[in-house]
């Protein structure tokens, strides 16, 4: 029997509405795991009737307030998702920043339908709220996995919704990748920088999960240190020669999909030649590399930031919105 792939959980921010939701999610995902349908069941929370004009109340119900005995729906969903999908970490900040349906007395009783009657499509319209959720839902991207490819949402004017995806090998250049992510996050916003995809839930195809993550990127920054090419597994085999190596798969996916890949050289590393790379990474050798030197880190980073701004910054008045 073919079962649904997505479960949308609509709730209002109060204890009565939230009661029983966690057990419902627990039972639904358990039933799917025990069925003949091997596809995962993805759960999408949809907060509704959110009081946009009452910031304190909105924050209490989302994040919790112990003195008022309010647990907060975001930590509740993060906890249940870690349980049922066996996630190490689960952060719904990005998802719940974008996916909310506000309270509007004009539509409270269902006589009018927002998407049919509203003339405006700004970020405060009900039609836009529904569109934002449907954009996310249609891609099947898990709520904790960051923005889907082409997702618009409500970022500040001037930047595309695409992200900077940092590809690196921990044992090679983990520290440098962390410093780079922190600095780029300060400049472009933390939600624009993705460094890890450790939260791939059980049952998802690993290749597809990587493709979804990389697909969301405007630029993939491949951080290359001195041991990037020679890093070996426990058996002594070069990691890059393994088709299932995560670093290789991320870069190969980006190259295949014509996503901009920028090699970032650290620790005095040099670019590998095409002959030294697997066939699906050979095109990486033709990419102009950018060097971040320890002796001039801040100056080099400012230069890199200027380069990335040319990709991420655009005039919304003169360019059509992606996905819109």
C-alpha positions in Angstrom: 0.0 0.0 0.0 1.3 3.4 -1.0 1.2 5.9 1.9 1.6 9.7 2.0 5.1 11.1 2.1 4.2 14.3 4.0 2.2 15.1 7.1 1.2 18.7 7.7 0.5 19.4 11.3 -1.7 22.6 11.6 -1.9 24.0 15.1 -2.7 27.2 17.0 -0.2 28.4 19.6 -1.9 27.2 22.8 -1.8 24.2 25.1 -5.1 22.8 23.9 -4.0 22.7 20.3 -0.6 21.3 21.0 -1.9 18.6 23.3 -1.6 15.2 21.5 0.4 16.5 18.6 3.7 15.0 19.7 2.1 11.6 20.2 0.4 11.8 16.8 3.8 12.5 15.2 5.4 9.6 17.1 2.7 7.2 16.1 2.6 8.3 12.4 6.3 7.9 11.9 6.4 4.6 13.8 3.6 3.3 11.6 5.5 4.3 8.5 8.7 2.6 9.6 6.8 -0.6 10.2 5.0 -0.5 6.8 6.1 -1.9 3.4 6.5 1.7 2.1 10.2 2.4 2.6 9.9 6.1 1.9 10.2 8.4 4.9 7.2 10.3 6.3 8.2 14.0 6.6 6.3 16.1 9.1 5.7 19.8 8.5 4.5 21.9 11.4 2.3 24.8 10.3 1.7 27.4 13.1 -1.6 29.3 12.4 -3.5 32.2 13.9 -0.3 33.8 15.0 -0.8 37.2 16.6 1.5 39.4 14.5 0.9 42.5 16.6 1.7 41.0 20.0 5.4 40.3 19.9 5.8 39.1 23.5 3.0 36.7 23.2 4.2 35.4 19.9 7.7 34.9 21.3 6.4 33.1 24.5 4.3 30.6 22.5 7.1 29.9 20.1 10.2 29.7 22.3 8.5 29.1 25.7 8.2 31.0 29.1 8.7 28.9 32.2 7.1 31.5 34.5 3.9 31.3 32.4 4.1 27.5 32.1 4.5 27.8 28.3 6.7 25.1 26.8 7.1 26.7 23.4 6.1 24.9 20.2 9.6 25.2 18.6 11.5 23.3 21.3 8.7 20.7 21.4 9.0 20.0 17.7 12.8 20.1 17.7 12.7 17.5 20.5 10.2 15.2 18.8 12.0 15.4 15.4 15.3 14.4 17.1 13.5 11.4 18.6 11.6 10.1 15.6 14.2 10.9 12.9 17.3 10.0 15.1 18.8 13.5 14.5 21.9 14.6 16.4 20.8 18.2 16.2 17.6 19.9 15.1 17.2 23.6 14.6 13.9 25.0 13.3 14.9 28.7 13.5 15.0 29.2 9.8 11.9 27.2 9.0 9.7 28.8 11.7 11.0 32.3 10.8 9.5 31.8 7.4 6.5 29.4 7.9 3.8 31.0 10.0 0.2 31.9 9.2 -0.9 35.1 11.0 -4.3 35.8 12.6 -6.6 37.9 10.5 -10.2 38.6 11.6 -11.2 39.1 7.9 -10.6 35.4 7.3 -11.4 34.0 10.7 -14.7 32.3 9.7 -13.8 31.1 6.2 -16.3 33.2 4.2 -13.4 34.7 2.2 -10.3 33.0 0.8 -7.2 35.1 1.1 -5.5 33.9 -2.1 -8.6 34.9 -4.1 -9.4 38.2 -2.6 -6.1 39.9 -1.6 -4.7 42.3 -4.1 -1.3 42.8 -2.5 1.4 40.1 -2.2 3.7 41.7 0.3 5.2 39.8 3.3 2.3 40.7 5.5 -0.4 39.2 3.3 -2.1 35.9 4.1 -1.6 34.9 0.5 2.1 35.3 0.8 2.1 33.3 4.1 0.4 30.3 2.3 2.7 30.6 -0.7 5.8 30.5 1.5 4.7 27.4 3.2 3.6 25.7 -0.1 7.0 26.6 -1.7 8.7 24.7 1.1 6.3 21.8 1.2 6.4 21.2 -2.6 10.1 20.5 -2.5 9.9 17.9 0.2 12.8 19.5 2.0 12.8 18.6 5.7 12.1 21.6 8.1 15.5 21.3 9.7 17.5 21.1 6.5 17.6 24.7 5.5 15.9 26.5 2.6 14.8 24.6 -0.4 16.3 25.4 -3.8 14.9 28.6 -5.2 13.1 29.4 -2.0 12.3 33.2 -1.6 10.9 33.7 1.9 11.5 37.1 3.5 15.2 37.9 3.7 16.2 41.5 3.7 16.3 43.3 0.3 19.5 43.1 -1.6 20.4 39.4 -1.1 19.2 36.4 -2.9 17.8 33.5 -0.9 20.6 31.3 -2.1 23.2 30.2 0.4 26.9 29.8 0.8 27.6 26.1 1.2 30.9 25.4 2.9 32.4 22.1 1.8 35.4 20.8 3.8 37.0 17.8 5.4 37.2 18.1 9.2 40.6 16.4 9.6 42.0 18.5 6.8 40.7 22.1 7.4 38.0 21.9 10.0 39.2 24.9 12.0 39.7 27.1 8.9 36.2 26.2 7.7 34.8 27.1 11.1 36.5 30.5 11.1 35.3 31.1 7.5 31.7 30.2 8.3 31.7 32.5 11.4 33.0 35.5 9.4 30.7 35.0 6.5 27.8 34.5 8.8 28.6 37.9 10.5 28.6 39.6 7.1 25.8 37.9 5.2 23.7 36.5 8.0 24.0 33.2 9.8 21.1 31.7 7.9 22.9 32.3 4.6 25.9 30.0 5.5 25.6 26.2 5.6 28.6 24.2 6.8 27.3 20.7 7.6 24.6 18.3 6.6 25.0 16.0 9.6 21.2 15.8 10.1 20.3 13.3 7.4 17.5 11.3 8.8 17.4 7.5 8.6 15.6 6.2 5.5 16.6 9.0 3.2 18.9 8.3 0.3 22.3 9.8 1.1 22.8 11.0 -2.5 19.4 12.6 -2.7 20.0 14.3 0.7 23.2 15.9 -0.5 21.7 17.0 -3.8 18.9 18.8 -1.8 21.4 20.5 0.4 23.7 21.6 -2.4 20.8 22.6 -4.6 20.0 25.4 -2.2 23.4 27.0 -2.8 24.4 30.0 -4.9 28.0 29.2 -4.2 29.8 26.1 -2.9 33.1 27.0 -1.1 35.4 24.0 -1.3 37.9 24.5 1.5 41.2 22.8 0.6 44.0 22.3 3.0 47.3 20.5 2.7 45.9 17.0 3.3 42.7 17.4 1.3 44.0 15.3 -1.6 45.8 12.7 0.5 43.4 12.2 3.4 42.8 8.4 3.9 40.3 6.2 5.6 41.0 3.7 8.3 42.1 1.2 5.7 44.6 3.6 4.2 42.5 4.2 1.0 42.3 7.8 -0.3 39.0 9.2 0.7 38.5 11.1 -2.5 38.6 7.8 -4.5 35.5 6.6 -2.6 32.4 7.6 -4.7 30.4 7.8 -1.4 32.8 10.2 0.2 30.7 13.2 1.4 33.2 15.8 0.4 33.5 14.4 -3.1 29.7 13.9 -3.5 29.0 17.5 -2.5 31.4 19.0 -5.0 30.5 16.6 -7.8 26.8 17.4 -7.3 27.5 21.1 -7.5 29.6 20.7 -10.6 27.0 18.5 -12.3 24.3 21.1 -11.6 26.4 24.1 -12.8 26.4 25.6 -9.3 29.3 28.0 -8.8 32.2 26.2 -7.0 35.0 28.3 -5.6 38.1 26.5 -4.3 39.4 28.2 -1.1 43.0 27.3 -0.4 44.2 27.4 3.2 47.4 26.2 5.1 49.4 27.1 2.0 47.8 24.3 -0.1 47.9 24.3 -3.9 45.2 23.4 -6.4 45.3 19.7 -7.4 45.5 19.0 -11.1 42.8 17.3 -13.1 44.9 14.1 -13.3 45.0 13.9 -9.5 41.2 14.1 -9.1 38.4 11.6 -9.8 36.6 12.0 -13.1 33.6 13.7 -11.5 35.8 16.3 -9.8 38.2 17.0 -12.7 36.3 20.2 -13.6 37.3 21.6 -10.2 40.9 21.9 -11.4 39.7 24.5 -13.9 38.1 26.7 -11.3 39.9 29.9 -10.2 41.0 29.3 -6.6 41.0 31.9 -3.8 43.8 31.7 -1.2 43.2 32.5 2.5 46.6 33.0 4.1 47.1 32.8 7.8 49.5 35.8 7.7 46.9 38.0 6.0 43.6 36.3 7.0 41.6 39.5 7.5 42.7 41.2 4.3 42.1 38.0 2.3 38.7 37.5 3.9 37.6 41.0 3.0 38.6 40.4 -0.6 36.7 37.1 -0.6 33.6 38.8 0.9 33.7 41.4 -2.0 33.8 38.6 -4.5 30.9 36.8 -2.9 28.8 40.0 -2.8 29.0 40.2 -6.5 27.2 36.9 -6.6 24.8 37.3 -3.8 23.9 41.0 -4.0 21.5 42.1 -6.6 19.1 44.9 -7.3 15.6 43.6 -6.7 14.1 46.5 -8.6 15.8 45.5 -11.9 15.8 41.6 -11.6 12.9 39.2 -11.3 12.6 37.2 -8.1 13.7 33.6 -8.1 10.9 31.2 -8.0 8.3 34.0 -8.2 
